[in-house]
Amino acid sequence: MPSLDPRITPWRPDLAASSLQVIVDAPRYVEPDRRSVAVSIAPLRRAPNDAAPIDTEALFGEDVDVYDEQGGWAWAQLAWDDYVGYLPISALGPAITATHRVSAVRTHAYTDANIKRPPLRALSLGARVAVVDVRREFAVTHDGSHIYARHLAPLAERAPDFVAVAERFLEAPYLWGGRTSEGLDCSGLVQGALAAAGIKCPRDSDMMEAWLGEPIAFDGGLRNLARGDFVFWRGHVGVMRDAATLLHANGWHMKVVSEPLAEAASRIQDKGGGAITSIRRLRR
C-alpha cells in the first residue's frame, strides 16, 4: 500500500473515500456527502471526542465532505485544504453555494438590518456566505442573517497584498490549530492571509515548505530577503514584512508578533527549535 499522508487522505482501516479505490485497500468505499459548516468555528479533531487535539478549524460556510457519522461525530474532509478529521455533526448543515467571503478580521451577523440587535454569531475572516439580497447597508444571507455589506467581498475578489492581511492579526492570541482572531497558529496565519489573496495552500508548515513558491538560495545568512518571503523552521513558519522583520504567530510570545528576523532565529535555535530550514518566495 502506498505511503499516504493521513492528514489529507480520507482513509481508515474500516473505510475509505471512493476516489481512493484504486489506491488503497479498504473493506468499504464511501461517496462523500457534501455539507457546509453552520456554526462560527468548528474544531476539527484528531479523534471523535472533545479531549482530542484540535488539528485545525473549519469556518462558517466552508464546504465539508462527510464519509462517516457515529456518536455525534462526522469523519470528514475539508474541501478547502483537504484536511481530514472529526467534526461535531451539530456543527454541520446543508451545503450552500457561497457567493461572498468575510473580508473583515471579524464581523457579526444580525437578525435584521439593525446594529442594535443582539448578534446571532460572530464570523471570522474567510468565512463564507450566500448573499441573496441587500437591505440598506446589510447583505442578507442564505439563512436570513444580516451582515454589514462592507465586511464582505465576492469570492472572486482578491486582496492585493497578503502580507497586509496577515498584519491585521498582530497581537491576536496564539492557539494551536486556530484560524481566527480568537486564536491562530503559525500556519493558520499564513494560510488565511494567502486565502484572502486567492492563493490556495496546505494547512501545516511542513506541507507549505514543500509546496509554496520557490526556494531562495540560503547559506545561513539573512540577506536579500523581501516582503512576502516565507521563513521556515522545523514545525514553524513566518512571513517577512520587509527585508529584516518577521511576522509570525508563535508559542514563545503566545500571540502574533512582529520582530527582527535575526532575533527570532537566534531565540528559536536557543530554545531547541533548530536553525532556519529554508526560505521560499512566491513566483512573481
C-alpha positions, 0 to 999 in steps of 0.5 A: 500500500502506498505511503499516504499522508493521513492528514489529507487522505480520507482513509481508515482501516474500516473505510475509505473515500471512493476516489481512493479505490484504486489506491488503497485497500479498504473493506468499504468505499464511501461517496462523500456527502457534501455539507457546509459548516453552520456554526462560527468555528468548528474544531476539527479533531484528531479523534471523535471526542472533545479531549482530542487535539484540535488539528485545525478549524473549519469556518462558517460556510466552508464546504465539508465532505462527510464519509462517516457519522457515529456518536455525534461525530462526522469523519470528514474532509475539508474541501478547502485544504483537504484536511481530514478529521472529526467534526461535531455533526451539530456543527454541520448543515446543508451545503450552500453555494457561497457567493461572498467571503468575510473580508473583515478580521471579524464581523457579526451577523444580525437578525435584521438590518439593525446594529442594535440587535443582539448578534446571532454569531460572530464570523471570522475572516474567510468565512463564507456566505450566500448573499441573496439580497441587500437591505440598506447597508446589510447583505442578507444571507442564505439563512436570513442573517444580516451582515454589514455589506462592507465586511464582505467581498465576492469570492472572486475578489482578491486582496492585493497584498497578503502580507497586509492581511496577515498584519491585521492579526498582530497581537491576536492570541496564539492557539494551536490549530486556530484560524481566527482572531480568537486564536491562530497558529503559525500556519493558520496565519499564513494560510488565511492571509494567502486565502484572502489573496486567492492563493490556495495552500496546505494547512501545516508548515511542513506541507507549505515548505514543500509546496509554496513558491520557490526556494531562495538560495540560503547559506545561513545568512539573512540577506536579500530577503523581501516582503512576502518571503516565507521563513521556515523552521522545523514545525514553524513558519513566518512571513517577512514584512520587509527585508529584516522583520518577521511576522509570525504567530508563535508559542514563545510570545503566545500571540502574533508578533512582529520582530527582527528576523535575526532575533527570532532565529537566534531565540528559536535555535536557543530554545531547541527549535533548530536553525532556519530550514529554508526560505521560499518566495512566491513566483512573481 
